[in-house]
Amino acid sequence: MIYVSTMNEEKYITIKELAELKGVSTRAIRLSKDKYITREITVKGGKSFEILLTSIEPELQEKYYSKIVPTYEVKQLPAPTDFHKPDKAKVIALARLDLLDLWKLERKNQSNKTQFDKDFLSAYNAQVLYPEIYARLGNVSIGSLQRWKRILGNSNNYELLMPNYHYEDYSRTCLTEHEKQIFLKLLLHPNKFSIGKAISLTQYVLKTQGTKYIPATPTFRRFANWYKATYFDKWTLLRDGEKALKEDVIPHIKRDISKIEVGEVLVADGKRLNFQIINPFTGKPCRATLIGFLDWKSTALVGYEIMIEENTQNIASALRNAILNLGKIPKFVYLDNGRAFRGKYFIGSADFSEVGLKGIYERLGITTVFANPYNARAKVIERFFLEMQESLEKLLPSYIGTNIENKPARLRRNEKFHSEIHQEFTPTIQQTIQMINSWLEYKNSLTCPNDKSKTIQEMLNSIEKQEINPRELDDLMLAQEIKTITSQGIRFLKSDYYNDALYGLRQKVIIKYSLFDLSYINVYTITGKFLCRADRITLTHPLAHYTGEVIDIEDYKQTIQKQKQLKNKTIKACKEFLNIEDLEILECQIEKEKEEILHSQIIQKIEIKNEKPEKYNPAVKPLFKTSRDRYEYLMEHGCTCNEDRVWLTAYKESKEYKQYETDIC
């Protein structure tokens, strides 16, 4: 109970009186002078001070009034309703009171009280006397008993014996305001000094300032722990920033997931994979990005895309896969606030009337909702990615860790043992997709966190399917590149893609594709007209008829037949283009001209043969103006030396000789 004087005069007490109330020395009171309201007085031998009674602890005020004889009327005030004594402090105070009463009761009739005190405490501290009290208090000295007796006086109020370190205001400390300010500036620094380092630096600053009494380390540490527990919001903001304040201090919004349906809201985000895959464009290992769409209700990853770089087209392709897997177009998509998600192409122009273009989402009737920047708790997909990291990515041989600190041992310096036992395997994109799909089968077999009565897959199966036009989604969402058609079709990612519709074309076209499924590409003209779906060409067995299986032989036959069909198609088209009757007349004229030329050549040869030849001298050769003259000479007279034979053999392999034969025919 707290008593207050009805008189208006303020009451001051001496240093000695306060020391007796607290059970400490007068020096301790002088050192903690700044905790109380004081006034300076003149005493014999110099200056001193008195302490305002109302500025000391409430329990000490009560103790003071209970010891003095009241010379004026006092009234009892009710204790504050919000005041609470810790249970442990109550137990200790009651145990002290019990031990004190037993000690006073037995000591009362003793003649040699000093010897009794020694024997009593020896038996008590040996746990022979009152072991239950000992379990609460531990060892007790005669000084403690005398101090408790002095504090209690004539009162039986056990609260006066409560430990001094339990107070209504836990901020009580012997630190001065100046010491607190120095300590807090270091403790709340954004560079986040540890409590121990902040204490040592504070003590050093105080020492350099010439402070005579520097508080001990436990005193600073108790104050730091109290400040952190009492002002955790300030502690977090000053040391860790606004993001930590939002996530760790400010209350979260509790969402009622029962208000939404399966497939109604998708949550999208990108994740940098923590393992390496083969880059399909370069053939080298790299870390790819997974763009995922998670169904909020069932917590299932319903669609994703793996790309080397995160951009708007990748996000659109992932949404396409999500819609096809769900069999339903969602009403809302909750997106990250990254640059790729907020691209102009993705959500349309700020003013649609400028170009008449609407965003992909608006064309599909989807409402977009963007998460606040640096607000990870608002994106439930982050929890999914963390589980994927722990139960899938860490199982893969190409796992490289999330950062430098937690990378596998094989990637650290001088780890020869782990490097030797490591089984090197870097998956392709298609292998990665197969592994992710297998893991999703396991994940979807687990209980849905938003409906404990069903699994995640059962939640997905409850969706009412819609009629989805895949062609419309492909036009909107597939990634695209410009390619040139060759005789083998279209070359893309070290593979050839072909369709009969590409036969005879040698022009640039636009291909649209998804790395999620590279078995085909869609081909469009530069103006955007759809040409065909080109499938990836499979390789043919080089000796299908000799060492191949039945399927190899059949594939070879189909390929040969396809070539003949394309050849006949071209011949037929050319005949139709040239007109058959004109072609027959032209062929007859060509044959007639050939007969006339042949007839004239025969007559010339006969005339030359009938002429009397000059006497041939093999040692004398004429000078030849052209190679054809030399050839005709050798054909008429024959080769007379090895040089002529070598020359004749080489000439018959030349283009001139082939043209010569053509002219004769």
Helices and strands as residue ranges (DSSP letters): E 2-5, E 12-13, H 15-22, H 26-31, G 33-35, E 38-43, E 46-52, G 53-55, H 58-67, E 74-77, H 87-107, H 113-125, H 131-137, H 142-152, G 158-161, H 177-187, H 195-208, H 217-230, H 232-240, H 242-248, G 257-259, E 265-272, E 277-278, E 285-286, E 289-295, E 301-307, H 312-326, E 332-335, H 344-347, H 360-364, E 367-370, G 376-378, H 381-391, G 393-395, G 409-411, H 416-421, H 429-444, E 447-448, E 451-455, H 456-461, H 470-477, E 479-484, E 490-492, E 495-498, G 500-502, E 508-514, E 517-524, E 530-536, H 544-547, H 550-578, H 580-610, H 627-637, H 642-651, H 655-664
